[in-house]
């Protein structure tokens, strides 16, 4: 965003959007994927522990 400036945050089909808003869409999707991937990992761990009776992840202590 620093390289492209504020115009990179303009939504698709709006005047002044760079590459028809492609960068704005990619930014919003990247945030969604970060949240989504973390949620999937939590769900897998819960299913493994509670549903399948597998041991949980080991927590390292110092």
mmJSON file of the N, C-alpha and C atoms, coordinates in Angstrom:
{"data_MODEL":{"atom_site":{
"group_PDB":["ATOM","ATOM","ATOM","ATOM","ATOM","ATOM","ATOM","ATOM","ATOM","ATOM","ATOM","ATOM","ATOM","ATOM","ATOM","ATOM","ATOM","ATOM","ATOM","ATOM","ATOM","ATOM","ATOM","ATOM","ATOM","ATOM","ATOM","ATOM","ATOM","ATOM","ATOM","ATOM","ATOM","ATOM","ATOM","ATOM","ATOM","ATOM","ATOM","ATOM","ATOM","ATOM","ATOM","ATOM","ATOM","ATOM","ATOM","ATOM","ATOM","ATOM","ATOM","ATOM","ATOM","ATOM","ATOM","ATOM","ATOM","ATOM","ATOM","ATOM","ATOM","ATOM","ATOM","ATOM","ATOM","ATOM","ATOM","ATOM","ATOM","ATOM","ATOM","ATOM","ATOM","ATOM","ATOM","ATOM","ATOM","ATOM","ATOM","ATOM","ATOM","ATOM","ATOM","ATOM","ATOM","ATOM","ATOM","ATOM","ATOM","ATOM","ATOM","ATOM","ATOM","ATOM","ATOM","ATOM","ATOM","ATOM","ATOM","ATOM","ATOM","ATOM","ATOM","ATOM","ATOM","ATOM","ATOM","ATOM","ATOM","ATOM","ATOM","ATOM","ATOM","ATOM","ATOM","ATOM","ATOM","ATOM","ATOM","ATOM","ATOM","ATOM","ATOM","ATOM","ATOM","ATOM","ATOM","ATOM","ATOM","ATOM","ATOM","ATOM","ATOM","ATOM","ATOM","ATOM","ATOM","ATOM","ATOM","ATOM","ATOM","ATOM","ATOM","ATOM","ATOM","ATOM","ATOM","ATOM","ATOM","ATOM","ATOM","ATOM","ATOM","ATOM","ATOM","ATOM","ATOM","ATOM","ATOM","ATOM","ATOM","ATOM","ATOM","ATOM","ATOM","ATOM","ATOM","ATOM","ATOM","ATOM","ATOM","ATOM","ATOM","ATOM","ATOM","ATOM","ATOM","ATOM","ATOM","ATOM","ATOM","ATOM","ATOM","ATOM","ATOM","ATOM"],
"id":[1,2,3,4,5,6,7,8,9,10,11,12,13,14,15,16,17,18,19,20,21,22,23,24,25,26,27,28,29,30,31,32,33,34,35,36,37,38,39,40,41,42,43,44,45,46,47,48,49,50,51,52,53,54,55,56,57,58,59,60,61,62,63,64,65,66,67,68,69,70,71,72,73,74,75,76,77,78,79,80,81,82,83,84,85,86,87,88,89,90,91,92,93,94,95,96,97,98,99,100,101,102,103,104,105,106,107,108,109,110,111,112,113,114,115,116,117,118,119,120,121,122,123,124,125,126,127,128,129,130,131,132,133,134,135,136,137,138,139,140,141,142,143,144,145,146,147,148,149,150,151,152,153,154,155,156,157,158,159,160,161,162,163,164,165,166,167,168,169,170,171,172,173,174,175,176,177,178,179,180,181,182,183,184,185,186],
"type_symbol":["N","C","C","N","C","C","N","C","C","N","C","C","N","C","C","N","C","C","N","C","C","N","C","C","N","C","C","N","C","C","N","C","C","N","C","C","N","C","C","N","C","C","N","C","C","N","C","C","N","C","C","N","C","C","N","C","C","N","C","C","N","C","C","N","C","C","N","C","C","N","C","C","N","C","C","N","C","C","N","C","C","N","C","C","N","C","C","N","C","C","N","C","C","N","C","C","N","C","C","N","C","C","N","C","C","N","C","C","N","C","C","N","C","C","N","C","C","N","C","C","N","C","C","N","C","C","N","C","C","N","C","C","N","C","C","N","C","C","N","C","C","N","C","C","N","C","C","N","C","C","N","C","C","N","C","C","N","C","C","N","C","C","N","C","C","N","C","C","N","C","C","N","C","C","N","C","C","N","C","C","N","C","C","N","C","C"],
"label_atom_id":["N","CA","C","N","CA","C","N","CA","C","N","CA","C","N","CA","C","N","CA","C","N","CA","C","N","CA","C","N","CA","C","N","CA","C","N","CA","C","N","CA","C","N","CA","C","N","CA","C","N","CA","C","N","CA","C","N","CA","C","N","CA","C","N","CA","C","N","CA","C","N","CA","C","N","CA","C","N","CA","C","N","CA","C","N","CA","C","N","CA","C","N","CA","C","N","CA","C","N","CA","C","N","CA","C","N","CA","C","N","CA","C","N","CA","C","N","CA","C","N","CA","C","N","CA","C","N","CA","C","N","CA","C","N","CA","C","N","CA","C","N","CA","C","N","CA","C","N","CA","C","N","CA","C","N","CA","C","N","CA","C","N","CA","C","N","CA","C","N","CA","C","N","CA","C","N","CA","C","N","CA","C","N","CA","C","N","CA","C","N","CA","C","N","CA","C","N","CA","C","N","CA","C","N","CA","C","N","CA","C","N","CA","C","N","CA","C"],
"label_alt_id":[null,null,null,null,null,null,null,null,null,null,null,null,null,null,null,null,null,null,null,null,null,null,null,null,null,null,null,null,null,null,null,null,null,null,null,null,null,null,null,null,null,null,null,null,null,null,null,null,null,null,null,null,null,null,null,null,null,null,null,null,null,null,null,null,null,null,null,null,null,null,null,null,null,null,null,null,null,null,null,null,null,null,null,null,null,null,null,null,null,null,null,null,null,null,null,null,null,null,null,null,null,null,null,null,null,null,null,null,null,null,null,null,null,null,null,null,null,null,null,null,null,null,null,null,null,null,null,null,null,null,null,null,null,null,null,null,null,null,null,null,null,null,null,null,null,null,null,null,null,null,null,null,null,null,null,null,null,null,null,null,null,null,null,null,null,null,null,null,null,null,null,null,null,null,null,null,null,null,null,null,null,null,null,null,null,null],
"label_comp_id":["UNK","UNK","UNK","UNK","UNK","UNK","UNK","UNK","UNK","UNK","UNK","UNK","UNK","UNK","UNK","UNK","UNK","UNK","UNK","UNK","UNK","UNK","UNK","UNK","UNK","UNK","UNK","UNK","UNK","UNK","UNK","UNK","UNK","UNK","UNK","UNK","UNK","UNK","UNK","UNK","UNK","UNK","UNK","UNK","UNK","UNK","UNK","UNK","UNK","UNK","UNK","UNK","UNK","UNK","UNK","UNK","UNK","UNK","UNK","UNK","UNK","UNK","UNK","UNK","UNK","UNK","UNK","UNK","UNK","UNK","UNK","UNK","UNK","UNK","UNK","UNK","UNK","UNK","UNK","UNK","UNK","UNK","UNK","UNK","UNK","UNK","UNK","UNK","UNK","UNK","UNK","UNK","UNK","UNK","UNK","UNK","UNK","UNK","UNK","UNK","UNK","UNK","UNK","UNK","UNK","UNK","UNK","UNK","UNK","UNK","UNK","UNK","UNK","UNK","UNK","UNK","UNK","UNK","UNK","UNK","UNK","UNK","UNK","UNK","UNK","UNK","UNK","UNK","UNK","UNK","UNK","UNK","UNK","UNK","UNK","UNK","UNK","UNK","UNK","UNK","UNK","UNK","UNK","UNK","UNK","UNK","UNK","UNK","UNK","UNK","UNK","UNK","UNK","UNK","UNK","UNK","UNK","UNK","UNK","UNK","UNK","UNK","UNK","UNK","UNK","UNK","UNK","UNK","UNK","UNK","UNK","UNK","UNK","UNK","UNK","UNK","UNK","UNK","UNK","UNK","UNK","UNK","UNK","UNK","UNK","UNK"],
"label_asym_id":["A","A","A","A","A","A","A","A","A","A","A","A","A","A","A","A","A","A","A","A","A","A","A","A","A","A","A","A","A","A","A","A","A","A","A","A","A","A","A","A","A","A","A","A","A","A","A","A","A","A","A","A","A","A","A","A","A","A","A","A","A","A","A","A","A","A","A","A","A","A","A","A","A","A","A","A","A","A","A","A","A","A","A","A","A","A","A","A","A","A","A","A","A","A","A","A","A","A","A","A","A","A","A","A","A","A","A","A","A","A","A","A","A","A","A","A","A","A","A","A","A","A","A","A","A","A","A","A","A","A","A","A","A","A","A","A","A","A","A","A","A","A","A","A","A","A","A","A","A","A","A","A","A","A","A","A","A","A","A","A","A","A","A","A","A","A","A","A","A","A","A","A","A","A","A","A","A","A","A","A","A","A","A","A","A","A"],
"label_entity_id":["1","1","1","1","1","1","1","1","1","1","1","1","1","1","1","1","1","1","1","1","1","1","1","1","1","1","1","1","1","1","1","1","1","1","1","1","1","1","1","1","1","1","1","1","1","1","1","1","1","1","1","1","1","1","1","1","1","1","1","1","1","1","1","1","1","1","1","1","1","1","1","1","1","1","1","1","1","1","1","1","1","1","1","1","1","1","1","1","1","1","1","1","1","1","1","1","1","1","1","1","1","1","1","1","1","1","1","1","1","1","1","1","1","1","1","1","1","1","1","1","1","1","1","1","1","1","1","1","1","1","1","1","1","1","1","1","1","1","1","1","1","1","1","1","1","1","1","1","1","1","1","1","1","1","1","1","1","1","1","1","1","1","1","1","1","1","1","1","1","1","1","1","1","1","1","1","1","1","1","1","1","1","1","1","1","1"],
"label_seq_id":[1,1,1,2,2,2,3,3,3,4,4,4,5,5,5,6,6,6,7,7,7,8,8,8,9,9,9,10,10,10,11,11,11,12,12,12,13,13,13,14,14,14,15,15,15,16,16,16,17,17,17,18,18,18,19,19,19,20,20,20,21,21,21,22,22,22,23,23,23,24,24,24,25,25,25,26,26,26,27,27,27,28,28,28,29,29,29,30,30,30,31,31,31,32,32,32,33,33,33,34,34,34,35,35,35,36,36,36,37,37,37,38,38,38,39,39,39,40,40,40,41,41,41,42,42,42,43,43,43,44,44,44,45,45,45,46,46,46,47,47,47,48,48,48,49,49,49,50,50,50,51,51,51,52,52,52,53,53,53,54,54,54,55,55,55,56,56,56,57,57,57,58,58,58,59,59,59,60,60,60,61,61,61,62,62,62],
"pdbx_PDB_ins_code":[null,null,null,null,null,null,null,null,null,null,null,null,null,null,null,null,null,null,null,null,null,null,null,null,null,null,null,null,null,null,null,null,null,null,null,null,null,null,null,null,null,null,null,null,null,null,null,null,null,null,null,null,null,null,null,null,null,null,null,null,null,null,null,null,null,null,null,null,null,null,null,null,null,null,null,null,null,null,null,null,null,null,null,null,null,null,null,null,null,null,null,null,null,null,null,null,null,null,null,null,null,null,null,null,null,null,null,null,null,null,null,null,null,null,null,null,null,null,null,null,null,null,null,null,null,null,null,null,null,null,null,null,null,null,null,null,null,null,null,null,null,null,null,null,null,null,null,null,null,null,null,null,null,null,null,null,null,null,null,null,null,null,null,null,null,null,null,null,null,null,null,null,null,null,null,null,null,null,null,null,null,null,null,null,null,null],
"Cartn_x":[0.817,0.0,0.87,2.033,2.916,3.366,3.566,4.024,2.92,1.702,0.609,-0.19,-0.134,-0.852,-2.317,-3.073,-4.468,-5.362,-4.998,-5.834,-5.908,-4.961,-4.973,-6.114,-6.688,-7.772,-9.153,-9.213,-10.506,-11.121,-12.373,-13.075,-13.253,-13.447,-13.634,-14.781,-14.638,-15.649,-15.865,-14.992,-15.068,-14.0,-14.301,-13.31,-12.035,-10.896,-9.618,-9.03,-9.756,-9.24,-8.121,-7.041,-5.919,-6.261,-6.02,-6.294,-7.723,-8.661,-10.082,-10.326,-9.565,-9.787,-9.186,-8.34,-7.762,-7.003,-6.26,-5.459,-6.339,-7.419,-8.355,-8.961,-9.366,-9.967,-8.954,-7.717,-6.697,-6.371,-6.357,-6.109,-7.21,-8.446,-9.569,-9.551,-9.24,-9.172,-8.022,-6.897,-5.762,-6.104,-6.828,-7.252,-8.204,-9.119,-10.069,-9.343,-8.341,-7.622,-6.852,-6.285,-5.547,-6.488,-7.646,-8.624,-9.147,-9.452,-10.012,-9.059,-7.794,-6.829,-6.631,-6.64,-6.523,-7.735,-8.915,-10.14,-10.127,-9.67,-9.598,-8.65,-7.533,-6.578,-7.181,-7.898,-8.552,-9.586,-10.379,-11.392,-10.758,-9.661,-8.974,-8.469,-7.905,-7.404,-8.532,-9.658,-10.794,-11.326,-11.448,-11.927,-10.946,-9.662,-8.644,-8.693,-8.795,-8.778,-10.087,-11.176,-12.465,-13.132,-13.112,-13.791,-13.026,-11.716,-10.902,-10.078,-10.065,-9.331,-7.817,-7.336,-5.89,-5.34,-4.05,-3.466,-3.398,-3.473,-3.387,-1.963,-1.805,-0.473,0.294,1.577,2.409,2.793,2.672,3.025,4.429,5.331,6.705,6.745,7.399,7.598,9.089,9.43,10.836,11.384],
"Cartn_y":[-1.179,0.0,1.254,1.167,2.334,2.697,1.702,1.969,2.532,2.054,2.426,3.632,3.906,5.051,4.746,5.756,5.576,5.031,5.256,4.767,3.243,2.564,1.098,0.563,1.419,0.967,1.283,1.796,2.109,0.83,0.604,-0.618,-0.708,-1.931,-2.131,-1.288,-0.941,-0.199,1.24,1.743,3.141,3.938,5.175,5.998,6.146,6.034,6.198,4.926,3.823,2.547,2.049,1.621,1.071,-0.35,-0.666,-2.016,-2.463,-1.544,-1.822,-2.389,-1.932,-2.337,-3.671,-4.208,-5.533,-5.572,-4.523,-4.509,-4.436,-3.692,-3.612,-4.989,-5.675,-7.011,-7.987,-7.953,-8.863,-8.592,-7.323,-6.989,-7.557,-7.356,-7.872,-9.404,-10.048,-11.513,-12.026,-11.329,-11.796,-11.798,-10.79,-10.753,-11.905,-12.171,-13.267,-14.608,-14.826,-16.1,-16.302,-15.252,-15.377,-15.849,-15.235,-15.621,-17.024,-17.322,-18.612,-19.757,-19.599,-20.672,-20.948,-19.923,-20.126,-20.853,-20.521,-21.179,-22.656,-22.979,-24.38,-25.174,-24.586,-25.288,-25.572,-24.619,-24.817,-25.937,-25.939,-26.978,-28.357,-28.458,-29.747,-30.253,-29.352,-29.75,-30.221,-29.526,-29.938,-31.308,-31.534,-32.831,-33.931,-33.663,-34.667,-35.034,-34.027,-34.3,-34.858,-34.175,-34.564,-35.704,-35.622,-36.615,-37.911,-37.801,-38.988,-39.433,-38.629,-38.992,-38.902,-38.144,-37.995,-36.992,-37.108,-36.143,-34.754,-33.742,-32.376,-31.98,-30.779,-30.28,-30.043,-30.347,-30.106,-28.643,-28.057,-26.66,-26.617,-25.889,-25.774,-24.743,-25.106,-24.174,-23.913,-22.752,-22.374,-22.729],
"Cartn_z":[0.0,0.0,0.0,0.634,0.644,-0.765,-1.595,-2.96,-3.847,-3.669,-4.559,-4.071,-2.787,-2.238,-1.956,-1.546,-1.155,-2.271,-3.52,-4.627,-4.648,-3.996,-3.96,-3.096,-2.253,-1.368,-1.919,-3.141,-3.747,-4.304,-3.989,-4.386,-5.901,-6.393,-7.833,-8.394,-9.642,-10.403,-9.918,-9.061,-8.639,-9.369,-9.705,-10.394,-9.562,-10.203,-9.527,-8.973,-9.068,-8.563,-9.465,-8.847,-9.602,-10.024,-11.3,-11.827,-11.509,-11.609,-11.354,-9.949,-8.976,-7.591,-7.205,-8.057,-7.798,-6.473,-6.145,-4.925,-3.683,-3.758,-2.639,-2.353,-3.397,-3.242,-2.654,-3.134,-2.626,-1.166,-0.774,0.625,1.511,1.126,1.924,1.987,0.884,0.876,1.731,1.758,2.554,4.041,4.495,5.898,6.191,5.282,5.454,5.559,4.708,4.72,6.01,6.567,7.83,8.935,9.017,10.037,9.764,8.531,8.154,8.461,8.129,8.351,9.83,10.654,12.09,12.654,12.156,12.596,12.231,11.024,10.606,11.49,11.86,12.71,14.081,14.631,15.928,15.824,14.759,14.592,14.444,13.689,13.54,14.884,15.68,16.993,17.902,17.871,18.704,18.284,16.995,16.501,16.877,16.744,17.071,18.548,19.41,20.844,21.365,21.062,21.646,20.871,19.549,18.739,18.578,18.386,18.124,19.319,20.372,21.578,21.438,20.471,20.282,21.288,21.602,22.542,21.921,22.752,22.283,21.944,21.425,21.113,22.396,22.352,23.524,23.564,24.723,24.911,25.491,24.831,25.318,26.434,27.511,28.607,28.732,29.184,29.29,30.631],
"occupancy":[1.0,1.0,1.0,1.0,1.0,1.0,1.0,1.0,1.0,1.0,1.0,1.0,1.0,1.0,1.0,1.0,1.0,1.0,1.0,1.0,1.0,1.0,1.0,1.0,1.0,1.0,1.0,1.0,1.0,1.0,1.0,1.0,1.0,1.0,1.0,1.0,1.0,1.0,1.0,1.0,1.0,1.0,1.0,1.0,1.0,1.0,1.0,1.0,1.0,1.0,1.0,1.0,1.0,1.0,1.0,1.0,1.0,1.0,1.0,1.0,1.0,1.0,1.0,1.0,1.0,1.0,1.0,1.0,1.0,1.0,1.0,1.0,1.0,1.0,1.0,1.0,1.0,1.0,1.0,1.0,1.0,1.0,1.0,1.0,1.0,1.0,1.0,1.0,1.0,1.0,1.0,1.0,1.0,1.0,1.0,1.0,1.0,1.0,1.0,1.0,1.0,1.0,1.0,1.0,1.0,1.0,1.0,1.0,1.0,1.0,1.0,1.0,1.0,1.0,1.0,1.0,1.0,1.0,1.0,1.0,1.0,1.0,1.0,1.0,1.0,1.0,1.0,1.0,1.0,1.0,1.0,1.0,1.0,1.0,1.0,1.0,1.0,1.0,1.0,1.0,1.0,1.0,1.0,1.0,1.0,1.0,1.0,1.0,1.0,1.0,1.0,1.0,1.0,1.0,1.0,1.0,1.0,1.0,1.0,1.0,1.0,1.0,1.0,1.0,1.0,1.0,1.0,1.0,1.0,1.0,1.0,1.0,1.0,1.0,1.0,1.0,1.0,1.0,1.0,1.0,1.0,1.0,1.0,1.0,1.0,1.0],
"B_iso_or_equiv":[0.0,0.0,0.0,0.0,0.0,0.0,0.0,0.0,0.0,0.0,0.0,0.0,0.0,0.0,0.0,0.0,0.0,0.0,0.0,0.0,0.0,0.0,0.0,0.0,0.0,0.0,0.0,0.0,0.0,0.0,0.0,0.0,0.0,0.0,0.0,0.0,0.0,0.0,0.0,0.0,0.0,0.0,0.0,0.0,0.0,0.0,0.0,0.0,0.0,0.0,0.0,0.0,0.0,0.0,0.0,0.0,0.0,0.0,0.0,0.0,0.0,0.0,0.0,0.0,0.0,0.0,0.0,0.0,0.0,0.0,0.0,0.0,0.0,0.0,0.0,0.0,0.0,0.0,0.0,0.0,0.0,0.0,0.0,0.0,0.0,0.0,0.0,0.0,0.0,0.0,0.0,0.0,0.0,0.0,0.0,0.0,0.0,0.0,0.0,0.0,0.0,0.0,0.0,0.0,0.0,0.0,0.0,0.0,0.0,0.0,0.0,0.0,0.0,0.0,0.0,0.0,0.0,0.0,0.0,0.0,0.0,0.0,0.0,0.0,0.0,0.0,0.0,0.0,0.0,0.0,0.0,0.0,0.0,0.0,0.0,0.0,0.0,0.0,0.0,0.0,0.0,0.0,0.0,0.0,0.0,0.0,0.0,0.0,0.0,0.0,0.0,0.0,0.0,0.0,0.0,0.0,0.0,0.0,0.0,0.0,0.0,0.0,0.0,0.0,0.0,0.0,0.0,0.0,0.0,0.0,0.0,0.0,0.0,0.0,0.0,0.0,0.0,0.0,0.0,0.0,0.0,0.0,0.0,0.0,0.0,0.0],
"pdbx_formal_charge":[null,null,null,null,null,null,null,null,null,null,null,null,null,null,null,null,null,null,null,null,null,null,null,null,null,null,null,null,null,null,null,null,null,null,null,null,null,null,null,null,null,null,null,null,null,null,null,null,null,null,null,null,null,null,null,null,null,null,null,null,null,null,null,null,null,null,null,null,null,null,null,null,null,null,null,null,null,null,null,null,null,null,null,null,null,null,null,null,null,null,null,null,null,null,null,null,null,null,null,null,null,null,null,null,null,null,null,null,null,null,null,null,null,null,null,null,null,null,null,null,null,null,null,null,null,null,null,null,null,null,null,null,null,null,null,null,null,null,null,null,null,null,null,null,null,null,null,null,null,null,null,null,null,null,null,null,null,null,null,null,null,null,null,null,null,null,null,null,null,null,null,null,null,null,null,null,null,null,null,null,null,null,null,null,null,null],
"auth_seq_id":[1,1,1,2,2,2,3,3,3,4,4,4,5,5,5,6,6,6,7,7,7,8,8,8,9,9,9,10,10,10,11,11,11,12,12,12,13,13,13,14,14,14,15,15,15,16,16,16,17,17,17,18,18,18,19,19,19,20,20,20,21,21,21,22,22,22,23,23,23,24,24,24,25,25,25,26,26,26,27,27,27,28,28,28,29,29,29,30,30,30,31,31,31,32,32,32,33,33,33,34,34,34,35,35,35,36,36,36,37,37,37,38,38,38,39,39,39,40,40,40,41,41,41,42,42,42,43,43,43,44,44,44,45,45,45,46,46,46,47,47,47,48,48,48,49,49,49,50,50,50,51,51,51,52,52,52,53,53,53,54,54,54,55,55,55,56,56,56,57,57,57,58,58,58,59,59,59,60,60,60,61,61,61,62,62,62],
"auth_comp_id":["UNK","UNK","UNK","UNK","UNK","UNK","UNK","UNK","UNK","UNK","UNK","UNK","UNK","UNK","UNK","UNK","UNK","UNK","UNK","UNK","UNK","UNK","UNK","UNK","UNK","UNK","UNK","UNK","UNK","UNK","UNK","UNK","UNK","UNK","UNK","UNK","UNK","UNK","UNK","UNK","UNK","UNK","UNK","UNK","UNK","UNK","UNK","UNK","UNK","UNK","UNK","UNK","UNK","UNK","UNK","UNK","UNK","UNK","UNK","UNK","UNK","UNK","UNK","UNK","UNK","UNK","UNK","UNK","UNK","UNK","UNK","UNK","UNK","UNK","UNK","UNK","UNK","UNK","UNK","UNK","UNK","UNK","UNK","UNK","UNK","UNK","UNK","UNK","UNK","UNK","UNK","UNK","UNK","UNK","UNK","UNK","UNK","UNK","UNK","UNK","UNK","UNK","UNK","UNK","UNK","UNK","UNK","UNK","UNK","UNK","UNK","UNK","UNK","UNK","UNK","UNK","UNK","UNK","UNK","UNK","UNK","UNK","UNK","UNK","UNK","UNK","UNK","UNK","UNK","UNK","UNK","UNK","UNK","UNK","UNK","UNK","UNK","UNK","UNK","UNK","UNK","UNK","UNK","UNK","UNK","UNK","UNK","UNK","UNK","UNK","UNK","UNK","UNK","UNK","UNK","UNK","UNK","UNK","UNK","UNK","UNK","UNK","UNK","UNK","UNK","UNK","UNK","UNK","UNK","UNK","UNK","UNK","UNK","UNK","UNK","UNK","UNK","UNK","UNK","UNK","UNK","UNK","UNK","UNK","UNK","UNK"],
"auth_asym_id":["A","A","A","A","A","A","A","A","A","A","A","A","A","A","A","A","A","A","A","A","A","A","A","A","A","A","A","A","A","A","A","A","A","A","A","A","A","A","A","A","A","A","A","A","A","A","A","A","A","A","A","A","A","A","A","A","A","A","A","A","A","A","A","A","A","A","A","A","A","A","A","A","A","A","A","A","A","A","A","A","A","A","A","A","A","A","A","A","A","A","A","A","A","A","A","A","A","A","A","A","A","A","A","A","A","A","A","A","A","A","A","A","A","A","A","A","A","A","A","A","A","A","A","A","A","A","A","A","A","A","A","A","A","A","A","A","A","A","A","A","A","A","A","A","A","A","A","A","A","A","A","A","A","A","A","A","A","A","A","A","A","A","A","A","A","A","A","A","A","A","A","A","A","A","A","A","A","A","A","A","A","A","A","A","A","A"],
"auth_atom_id":["N","CA","C","N","CA","C","N","CA","C","N","CA","C","N","CA","C","N","CA","C","N","CA","C","N","CA","C","N","CA","C","N","CA","C","N","CA","C","N","CA","C","N","CA","C","N","CA","C","N","CA","C","N","CA","C","N","CA","C","N","CA","C","N","CA","C","N","CA","C","N","CA","C","N","CA","C","N","CA","C","N","CA","C","N","CA","C","N","CA","C","N","CA","C","N","CA","C","N","CA","C","N","CA","C","N","CA","C","N","CA","C","N","CA","C","N","CA","C","N","CA","C","N","CA","C","N","CA","C","N","CA","C","N","CA","C","N","CA","C","N","CA","C","N","CA","C","N","CA","C","N","CA","C","N","CA","C","N","CA","C","N","CA","C","N","CA","C","N","CA","C","N","CA","C","N","CA","C","N","CA","C","N","CA","C","N","CA","C","N","CA","C","N","CA","C","N","CA","C","N","CA","C","N","CA","C","N","CA","C","N","CA","C","N","CA","C"],
"pdbx_PDB_model_num":[1,1,1,1,1,1,1,1,1,1,1,1,1,1,1,1,1,1,1,1,1,1,1,1,1,1,1,1,1,1,1,1,1,1,1,1,1,1,1,1,1,1,1,1,1,1,1,1,1,1,1,1,1,1,1,1,1,1,1,1,1,1,1,1,1,1,1,1,1,1,1,1,1,1,1,1,1,1,1,1,1,1,1,1,1,1,1,1,1,1,1,1,1,1,1,1,1,1,1,1,1,1,1,1,1,1,1,1,1,1,1,1,1,1,1,1,1,1,1,1,1,1,1,1,1,1,1,1,1,1,1,1,1,1,1,1,1,1,1,1,1,1,1,1,1,1,1,1,1,1,1,1,1,1,1,1,1,1,1,1,1,1,1,1,1,1,1,1,1,1,1,1,1,1,1,1,1,1,1,1,1,1,1,1,1,1]
}}}
